[in-house]
Every structure is written in C-alpha cells, then in structure tokens.
C-alpha cells in the first residue's frame, strides 16, 4: 500500500496533469511555428505554403495619442508601398498570438518612471515574464520579425524611451528577429515627425529589399554588414560596444547626427554643446519657431508680433488686456527670455516645438542684450506694417515705442536665472511687465521683484486633472503648484490666476477651482476658452474642446457665486472668449470698477524704491469694458470689422 495520503496523491496527480498539458501546448505551438513563413505582404502567395500567413501587425502603445497617431501614419505609408498591415491596440490583443505572427512593428511611448501606458501594460508584462521564464524557452517568437519605434522625452533622463528599448530586448530574448534598430523620437525637440518618417522609410526599404546606408553598411534580417564583414546584432545595450564595433546609431541613420568620424573629431558639436554649454535653441527648433513667426534672440529667447498688435495698429480693436487693464495693444511687445518650459500642456499653442527642462542647463545670454534685441526685432516687425490698410502714421509711430511687455509667449520666463535684471531693464525704460509662470517654480516666484502684473497658470484644479492637462516633468508637480499659489499670495502687486478652459478636460471642477482661491488669494481670475491651433502628433485637441463664450460666462458666474461676494465678474472680452473676475473689496469702489492700470504711476512707484501695493496704481475701468456692457469689451473708439465667408470686410 502506498505511503502517500489521499491529498498528497491528488496533488501529485494535478501536477502531472498540468505538466502534460504544458508539454502538449508547447509541442503544438512549436509545430505551428515550423510551418510559418515571413510574408510582409499577405496579398502575395507563397508556393511553399498552401496556407496564408497571418497579416502583419502594427501595435501601438499610447497614453496621450501621440504613438497612436504615428502608428496611423505608418499604416498609411506602408499601404502606399503595397504592404498590408493591421493596426492593433494591445488592449484587444492576446500576447500569446505573437508566436504566430510573422511581422510586427511596434510604436511605443514611455510613460511615468519608464513604465508603459495602461493600454500596453499587459503586453509588456507578458513579454517580460515570458522572457524570464526558463520553461518558455528562447524560440517562442523565432518566426516573428519585428521593429520598434519609441516615443518619449529626453527630459526624463535614463527612462527616455525605456519601453521601446525593453520591448526590443524582450522580443529578441524570445527569439524574435529584429529587422531594424530601435528608432527613438523625442516629443520635445521638434524633430519627432522628421525622425519617425525617416525611420519608417528605412523600415520599408528593409521590407522591400536590402537597405544600404550612406557609409556602405547593409542592414537587413537582423544582420549588420559593414565593409563586407557581417556583425550579428547581439542585443548588447552598452553604448560603448556599439562605438567599438563602429555601428552607426539610430540618430545617425535618421540623418539627425554627424557620422562617427565627425563625432570623434568634434565631441562637443555632436553633443549639441557650444563651448561646453548646450544651446537651448537647436537648428531644428529654431527653424520650426521661425516658421511660426518667432524672431529668435541669442540662444534661448524670442519675440513675436501679436495679431492684436496688428489689429490695433489698424484701428480694429485690441486684445482682452486692453479691455481689462487698459494696455495699448499696438504698443505691446510679446517676448520671453526662456523658450524652455517644465510642462507639455495639451493645449500648447506651439505643439511642443519649444524645448523642455526642469532647471536651467543651457548657455545664458545677458539680460541687457535680450531687451535690446527684443525691442529692435519688435520695432522692425512694426515697421513692416507701414502701408497696411488702416495703419495711420500716428499709430505706427506709437507702435515703434513699446510701453508694455507680455513676458509669456511660449516657455517659462521665470526659469531664466537673470529674470530680475531683465525686469529691471524693462522698467527702467518705463515698459510695463505682465509675467506668466506655469506654477512649477515656487522659489523663483518668491525671489521675483515687483512686476506690473504677475500671472500663475491654473490649468486644472485637482492633482489628477493637472497631470493630464499640463503633463508636467516634475514628479512633485502638485506640491510645486500649491507652493506657487502660496508664493503668489505674498506678493503686494497685482496677481492673477489664469484659467484656460478645455472642454472635456477641466470644465467640470468648479468646486475644486474655488478651493484654490483661498490659497493664492489672487486679485483677479482670468477665465479664457482654449484657442484651437490645429492638431499635431503632440496635440489631439479639436474644435469640440473649445468652449463658447456663453460657456465661459456661465463658468465664471458660477465661480463668482461660490465666492459669496468676495469676487465678482468685472469685465469681458467676447472676441477673445475671455472673462475677468476681480476682488470686490479692492477694485470696486462706490460701485465703480478699477481694474485698469495707471502705468505712469506704477513706474514712478518702482523708481521710488518704496513698498507699494496693487491699490496704489489702479485706474477706473471704462463702461464699455464692464461685464454685461453692450459693446462686449470692444473699444468703441475702434472700428469693428467682421469677416464674411468670402473674406470681405464690412463695418
């Protein structure tokens, strides 16, 4: 009689059954692999195989939609080259089916801490666990040819494109044949579309034949051949090993970087550095921003003429700052001493063609040179308006002497280490300063000298929504945000919360927004509908996300109601879809609003060196700018033009 107990015998029987099933499964899977052929175009027929191969796949791993958008572009490009593929979301895909695939192209983004976005977590975990499981073996994906393109941000350091690199490593460990090296695109350097299109073209060249690189290297079927000598891709992640074998890296292949010989001769240039310091504005970023109308100053600053500047030069009305605060739009200069930013907001009107960073790490230009160059470039752009219909010599002459500077434009001006010296220089010339910060540098706010009006962008009211809308680089972004609001509260001069409403993202948080009022106690709250600037690989906003002016008004009125009289709706500018809340006890005197600014008084106060507050330089708001006025915030001294469908202008 057996010495095993009944439970023990049952356990042993279950173990044997599971083992038998696993071996049977493996034999069936491997048998199936032997009968597969790699066939990029399933429309072609193989003479050696009566059964059709599975259709090639493009699998995208995406969080914000960038990788998905690129995958769609890749699908169209492959189709135009007679290569048939299916587009696959891994959430609806069984990872074990990779074993029966013959060709897979991955487009994968990297999310927080080097992790994959939610739609790719299961696939990534399955590959990792399978590669580490000795029972699976290294032949599971031996018939699967593949290539990977990664989407990430170098600002995240070591985790840059970690998901794409790990995908490549794991699939190779399971026997997959990598037909082309991992492509890597940076969403922040302005080159993503260029690099991805070049990578796609190279992959298609591999699929349709043999790819010959400029240096004579031949790439295909997982083998690198240089000068007639074959070098198998070992999958070694050590960059030094690539240098020693003289294999060009992906950036060289894509035409982004110099050749290895040039890199050896000039390491500083290869690293994008000038005299040991990086230039913030690379040639690609410069070309992209200049195409958008920017004038680049030195190595990190910019200036641009605003459409409202042109409008008021023509006597056709000013921007909302003219209605709310009495600036002269035709005498306002838009500039920034830092084109870099610490956020990658979904509504960024420049689609992330500017650089990003957590700290100042670039060559630094002199503040006096920045101001001089900004004024010089601005006035040159103003001069180009001479002869434009509606531009009078009087307004043109006024425009050549800027009185206001909007330190916003694109980027984060407060990052510039010499921001106080730059502000001082503007004030010395009696140019007012409207500075906007993205609430990620509280210490910089504390150290900032008085400006005419200090803004903090309050793009969302909860940690989760702020993360989704602003896409900040800092891990402690919420703490920095709250500390920035606290720092704003300590300022004696005019302070503003700027809310940009994006339908479907941040318009349902009225209670949470109101809770933030008590932290920063701003003088004003500007509430503006997001401006639609077109779609791109880095922005998926559509006109559906743009609120109507009536939506903005309803939101503003609800916030004012929440404050129980502490704030009231003071002004509006219907053309800009913008509304202003103002602190009642400060800026409403005898039922009259005083939201405008006495600019001459402000400059006198700054020059005196004595402490002063926002009450000391306020001025009365004209009736046409007050909320609910028939003019809707449009200056009656200006001529209103409305564009018809055929672009005819009428009064």
NORHU-V323004 format. One record per backbone hydrogen bond with DSSP energy under -0.5 kcal/mol. NH is the residue of the N-H (numbers start at 1). CO is the residue of the C=O. Records with the same first field share a line. If there is no record, write none. Layout:
NH=CO, CO
This chain:
9=5
10=6
11=7
12=8
13=9
14=10
15=11
16=12
17=13
18=14
19=15
20=16
21=17
22=18
23=19
24=20
25=21
26=22
27=23
28=24
29=25
30=26
31=27
32=28
33=29
34=30
35=31, 32
36=33
39=37
42=40
44=41
49=46
56=84
57=103
58=86
59=105
60=58, 88
61=107
62=60
69=65
70=66
71=67
72=68
73=69
74=70
75=71
76=72
77=73
78=74
79=75
80=76
81=77, 78
82=79
83=78
84=82
86=56
88=58
90=60, 88
92=89
93=90
95=93
97=94
98=95
99=96
100=97
101=98
104=145
105=57
106=147
107=59
108=149
109=61
110=151
111=115
114=111
115=112
117=109
120=117
121=117, 118
124=120
125=121
126=122
127=123
128=124
129=125
130=126
131=127
132=128
133=129, 130
134=132
136=133
137=133
141=174
142=139
144=141
145=102, 143
146=177
147=104
149=106
150=183
151=108
152=185
156=153
157=154
159=156
160=157
162=159
165=161
166=162
167=163
168=164
169=165
170=166
171=167
172=168
173=169
174=170
175=172
176=171
177=144
178=176
179=146, 177
180=146
183=148
185=150
187=152, 185
189=186
195=191
196=192
197=193
198=194
199=195
200=196
201=197
202=198
203=199
204=200
205=201
206=202
207=203
208=204
209=205, 206
211=219
212=210
213=211, 217
216=213
218=225
219=211
220=223
223=220
224=231
225=218, 223
226=229
229=226
231=224
233=222
234=232
239=237
241=238
242=238
243=239
244=240
245=241
246=243
247=242
253=249
254=250
255=252
256=251
257=251
263=259
264=260
265=261
266=262
270=266
271=267
272=269
273=268
274=277
275=273
277=274
278=361
279=272
280=278
281=299
282=280
286=282
287=283
288=284
289=285
290=286
291=287
292=288
293=290
294=289
295=303
296=294
297=301
298=296
300=297
301=297
302=336
303=295
304=334
310=306
311=307
312=308
313=309
314=310
315=312
316=311
322=319
323=319
324=320
325=321
326=321, 322
327=321
329=327
331=328
332=329
333=404
334=304
335=333, 406
336=302
339=300
341=355
344=470
346=469
348=345
351=348
353=350
357=341
361=359
363=278
370=366
371=367
372=368
373=369
374=370
375=371
376=372
377=373
378=374
379=375
380=376
381=377
382=378
383=379
384=380
385=382
386=383
388=385
391=388
392=313, 390
396=392
397=393
398=394
399=395
400=396
401=398
403=331
404=331
405=432
406=333
407=405, 434
408=335, 406
412=340
413=411, 436
415=412
416=413
419=416
422=418
423=419
424=420
425=421
426=422
427=423
428=424
429=425
430=427
431=426
432=403, 430
434=405
435=433, 453
436=407
437=455
445=441
446=442
447=443
448=444, 445
453=433
454=494
455=435, 453
456=496
457=437
458=456, 498
459=457
466=462
467=463
468=464
469=465
470=466
471=466, 467
473=342
477=474
480=476
481=477
482=478
483=479
484=480
485=481
486=482
487=483
488=484
489=485
490=486, 487
491=488
494=452
496=454
497=524
498=456, 496
499=497, 526
500=498
501=499, 528
503=501, 545
505=502
506=502
507=502
509=506
513=509
514=510
515=511
516=512, 513
517=513, 514
518=514
519=516
520=516
521=517
523=495
524=495
525=581
526=497
527=525, 579
528=499, 526
529=577
530=501
532=530
533=531
536=539
539=536
545=542
546=543
547=545
552=548
553=549
554=550
555=551
556=552
557=553
558=554
559=555
560=556
561=557
562=558
563=559
564=561
565=560
566=563
568=582
570=568, 580
571=580
572=625
573=578
574=632
576=573
577=573, 574
578=573
579=527
580=571
581=525
582=568
583=523
584=566
586=583
587=583
588=584
589=587, 592
590=588
592=589
594=587
596=619
597=325
598=617
599=597
602=598
603=599
604=600
605=601
606=602
607=603
608=604
609=605, 606
610=605
614=492
616=613
617=614
618=615
619=596
621=593
625=622
626=622, 623
627=570
629=626
632=629
633=624
634=631
635=633
638=635
639=315
640=638
641=639
642=650
644=648
647=644
650=642
